[in-house]
């Protein structure tokens, strides 16, 4: 008997990117779609008259649409405006990473300011 596990991930907000990213990556690895999101599996080129290439491209596009919607569904509504215009799951992931990932002195200063305001 196959068991079904429901995974609950807190929607991405301003303060939980690091945890959210780890959980989402694990979920995407489990669903075998991480390689599309991280850009490892690129969209196959269209080759006129080649049915196999067309099928591979259609399969990639379906996977990309599915995983993009999976990611969007675990983003807080208030944060959705930030990803407007992202066409692929990879572009969406890169945009979120650029916005939220802890990086350098600017992020440290922002966190310090936030801490002092509390």
URHUNOR-V850133 format. One record per residue. PHI is phi in radians with two decimals (none if undefined). OMEGA is omega in whole degrees, -180 to 180 (none if undefined). Layout:
PHI&OMEGA, PHI&OMEGA
This chain:
none&179, -1.43&178, -1.69&178, -1.87&179, -1.93&175, -1.68&180, -1.80&179, -1.99&179, -2.01&177, -1.10&-180, -0.98&179, -1.09&176, -2.31&-177, -1.17&-170, -1.98&-174, -2.23&-176, -1.02&-175, -1.05&179, -1.19&-180, -1.01&-178, -1.06&-180, -1.09&-179, -1.17&179, -1.14&179, -1.06&179, -1.07&179, -1.14&-180, -1.23&175, -1.13&-179, -1.07&-180, -1.51&177, 1.07&179, -2.15&-179, -1.07&-177, -1.14&176, -1.30&-178, -1.17&-177, -1.45&176, 1.53&-180, -1.15&177, -1.82&-177, -1.42&178, -1.15&-180, -1.07&179, -1.24&175, -1.38&178, -2.12&-176, -1.05&178, 1.46&-179, -1.84&-177, -1.15&180, -1.15&179, -1.15&179, -1.14&179, -1.17&179, -1.13&179, -1.15&179, -1.12&179, -1.15&179, -1.10&-179, -1.07&179, -1.13&178, -1.06&-179, -1.10&178, -1.08&-179, -1.11&-177, -1.23&176, -1.09&179, -1.19&177, -1.05&-180, -1.20&-179, -1.04&-178, -1.21&177, -2.05&173, -2.11&179, -1.01&179, -0.94&-179, -1.18&-179, -1.70&-175, -1.09&-179, -1.07&-177, -1.25&-176, -1.87&179, -1.00&178, 1.63&177, -1.30&-174, -1.52&-177, -2.01&177, -1.13&179, -1.13&179, -1.09&179, -1.09&-180, -1.08&180, -1.10&180, -1.11&179, -1.08&180, -1.10&-180, -1.12&-178, -1.36&-167, -1.83&-172, -1.12&177, -1.06&-180, -2.69&169, 1.12&-175, -1.11&-180, -1.11&179, -1.17&179, -1.09&179, -1.14&178, -1.10&178, -1.14&179, -1.12&178, -1.07&178, -1.06&179, -1.12&-178, -1.21&178, -1.28&178, -1.44&none
